[in-house]
Amino acid sequence: MTEPRSCPTVAANQECIFPYFYFGVSYSGCVALSDGRSWCPTQVDENMQYTGVWAYCAEGCPVREYEGYVPRYDARTRSVNWCHKQRPADCLQTNGLEGVDPHNFTALLQASKKPDLSDLKEAFTPSAEEIQDLGSKPQEFITSCTFDQTTCTFKDFYVWQSDTYGNCFTFNSPNLYLKSDDGGFVKDNFMRKTRKAGYQNGLRLTLNLDVSNYVSLLSSDLGVRAVVHHPRVTPIPEEEGFSVSPAFLTSIGIRR
């Protein structure tokens, strides 16, 4: 029998996309929830990876048991944690929400003990690997770049992860390595400097924020966080910098 390529959802004009990958497992059907319903992705990336956009499946869709994280009792700590079926050491940090199905959002809201839902954010903040895989990709995020009216690209940015802001991109970073002609990598030691004034000079970027894919629980606002810092000083966007709102032209002037 041929596996289905799609299936209707309860959301208007949205269909499931099969197959897809979720936490490293390939699925060709909806994933069962503990309340009897099931869900599926309605959007995947070019590698068929789940991107966080989903809907409940309609009746009659094929349903598979979830093969990722399941509740497991820890005799040492006398607690229940959600651990991966195939990787027992891979457990979610649930911060007091043990025993609550992490895929039942209504149950999570009811179990939250803080009015700002910060315990949910702490418990289910993605790992660095998940942020790297599912967060904004530099080639999609940085749509145009110039420095002193000379073209630059996303390849001129060093990518790293922030617990609060996800994937971050640093221009003029001493940590950046470039691909060499022989297939290896060499350190980019060229430090870009500007002595020109005016809004057309310095670093100019056009960014694709893709705000429709923001997860409201993990993102307190829309836009980007910008930090201007010395190349050899580690930026801390949670404590430094300023926010830039979407759909606006923002100019920042600096002088020593």
C-alpha positions in Angstrom: 0.0 0.0 0.0 1.3 3.4 -0.9 1.9 5.7 2.1 -0.2 8.9 2.1 1.6 12.1 1.0 -1.0 14.4 2.8 -4.1 14.4 4.9 -6.7 17.0 5.9 -6.5 18.9 9.2 -9.2 20.6 11.2 -7.7 24.0 10.2 -9.1 25.6 7.1 -7.2 25.1 3.9 -4.3 23.3 5.6 -3.1 19.8 5.0 -0.6 17.5 6.7 2.7 17.0 5.0 4.1 13.5 4.9 6.7 12.2 5.4 8.6 14.5 7.9 11.2 14.3 10.5 10.5 15.2 14.2 13.3 14.9 16.7 15.3 12.7 14.4 12.4 10.2 13.7 10.7 9.9 10.3 6.9 9.9 10.3 4.4 9.1 7.6 1.3 9.8 9.7 -0.1 12.0 12.4 1.4 11.8 15.9 -0.9 10.6 18.6 -1.5 12.8 21.7 -2.5 11.6 25.2 -6.0 13.2 24.9 -7.0 11.1 21.9 -6.3 13.7 19.2 -3.4 13.7 16.8 -1.3 16.4 15.1 0.9 16.8 12.0 3.1 19.5 10.5 1.6 21.8 7.8 5.0 23.2 6.9 8.5 21.6 6.7 11.8 22.8 5.5 13.8 21.6 2.4 15.0 18.6 4.4 11.5 17.6 5.5 12.2 18.7 9.0 9.3 19.9 11.2 9.6 23.7 11.6 7.0 24.2 14.4 4.0 24.9 12.2 1.3 22.3 12.9 -2.5 21.5 13.1 -4.7 18.9 14.6 -5.4 16.0 12.1 -8.9 15.3 10.8 -10.6 12.0 11.4 -9.5 9.2 9.1 -5.8 10.2 8.9 -3.2 7.6 9.7 -1.9 7.9 13.3 1.4 6.8 14.7 2.5 6.5 18.3 5.0 9.2 19.3 8.5 7.8 19.2 10.4 10.6 21.0 10.1 11.7 24.6 8.0 9.6 27.1 7.5 9.8 30.8 10.1 7.8 32.8 10.4 7.3 36.5 13.8 8.1 38.0 14.3 6.0 41.1 17.4 8.0 42.2 15.6 11.4 42.3 12.1 9.8 42.8 10.7 12.0 40.0 9.2 11.6 36.6 11.1 13.0 33.6 10.3 13.0 29.9 13.2 11.0 28.3 13.7 9.9 24.7 12.7 6.3 23.9 15.9 5.5 22.0 18.2 7.7 24.0 17.4 7.3 27.8 20.0 9.8 28.9 18.3 12.5 26.7 15.7 14.0 29.0 13.8 17.3 29.0 14.4 19.8 31.8 10.8 20.1 32.9 11.3 22.4 35.9 8.5 21.2 38.1 6.2 20.2 35.3 7.0 16.4 35.5 4.1 14.2 34.6 2.6 16.7 32.1 2.5 15.7 28.5 4.9 18.2 26.8 2.7 18.0 23.6 -0.6 18.8 25.4 -0.4 22.6 25.5 -3.7 23.0 27.4 -2.4 20.7 30.2 0.9 22.7 30.3 -1.0 26.0 30.7 -3.0 24.5 33.5 0.0 23.1 35.2 2.0 26.3 35.1 2.7 27.8 38.5 3.8 31.3 37.4 1.5 34.0 36.1 3.9 35.0 33.3 4.4 31.3 32.2 8.1 31.6 32.7 8.3 28.1 34.1 7.0 26.8 30.7 9.6 28.8 28.9 12.4 27.5 31.1 11.2 23.9 30.8 10.8 23.8 27.0 13.4 26.2 25.7 15.0 24.4 22.7 18.5 22.9 22.9 21.4 24.5 21.0 21.1 21.8 18.4 17.4 22.4 18.0 18.0 26.1 17.7 20.6 25.6 15.1 18.4 23.2 13.0 15.0 25.0 13.4 16.0 28.6 14.0 16.7 31.3 11.4 19.3 30.3 8.8 21.8 33.0 7.8 21.1 32.6 4.1 17.3 33.1 4.7 17.7 35.8 7.5 20.2 38.1 5.8 18.7 38.9 2.4 21.1 41.8 1.5 24.4 43.2 3.0 26.7 46.0 2.2 29.7 47.5 4.1 30.8 51.0 2.9 28.7 50.4 -0.2 30.6 47.1 -1.0 28.6 43.9 -1.2 28.9 41.4 1.6 26.9 38.2 2.2 25.6 35.9 5.0 28.9 34.1 4.7 30.6 37.1 6.3 28.7 36.4 9.6 29.7 34.1 12.4 26.7 32.1 13.7 26.2 31.3 17.4 23.3 30.6 19.8 21.8 32.7 22.6 19.4 31.1 25.1 17.0 34.0 24.8 17.3 35.1 21.1 18.2 31.8 19.3 20.5 31.9 16.4 22.7 35.1 16.4 24.9 36.5 13.7 28.1 38.5 14.3 29.8 40.6 11.6 33.5 41.2 11.8 34.0 38.3 14.2 37.5 36.9 14.9 35.8 33.5 15.2 34.8 33.3 11.5 36.4 30.7 9.3 36.2 30.8 5.5 36.3 27.8 3.1 39.6 27.6 1.3 40.3 26.5 -2.3 41.5 23.1 -1.2 38.3 22.3 0.6 39.6 23.2 4.1 38.9 26.2 6.3 41.1 29.2 7.1 40.5 31.9 9.7 39.3 35.2 8.4 41.8 37.7 9.9 40.6 40.6 7.8 39.2 43.3 10.2 36.7 45.6 8.4 37.0 49.3 9.4 35.1 52.4 8.3 36.0 56.0 8.4 33.1 57.2 6.3 30.1 59.0 7.8 26.5 58.9 6.6 23.7 56.4 6.6 24.8 54.8 3.2 28.2 53.8 4.7 29.1 51.3 7.5 27.1 48.1 7.7 23.7 48.1 6.0 21.4 45.0 6.2 18.0 43.9 5.0 16.7 41.1 7.2 13.8 38.6 6.7 12.2 38.3 10.2 9.6 35.7 9.1 7.4 36.7 12.1 4.7 34.3 11.2 6.9 31.4 12.5 7.6 33.0 15.9 6.7 30.9 18.9 5.0 33.3 21.2 5.8 31.4 24.4 9.5 31.6 23.6 9.6 35.0 21.9 8.4 37.9 24.1 8.6 40.4 21.2 8.9 40.6 17.4 12.0 41.9 15.7 15.7 41.6 16.2 18.2 42.4 19.0 21.2 44.4 17.9 24.5 44.7 19.9 27.4 46.9 18.7 30.6 45.7 20.4 34.3 45.3 20.0 35.2 42.3 17.8 37.0 40.6 20.6 34.3 41.2 23.3 31.6 38.5 23.6 28.2 40.2 23.2 25.5 39.6 25.7 22.2 40.5 24.0 20.1 39.7 27.1 21.9 42.6 28.9 23.2 44.9 26.1 22.0 46.4 22.9 18.7 47.5 21.6 15.6 46.0 19.9 14.7 46.7 16.2 11.0 46.4 15.2 9.9 44.8 11.9 8.7 46.8 9.0 10.8 49.9 9.9 14.0 51.4 8.6 16.4 51.8 11.5 19.6 53.8 11.5 22.2 53.8 14.3 25.1 56.3 14.4 28.2 55.7 16.5 31.1 58.0 17.5 34.1 57.5 19.7 
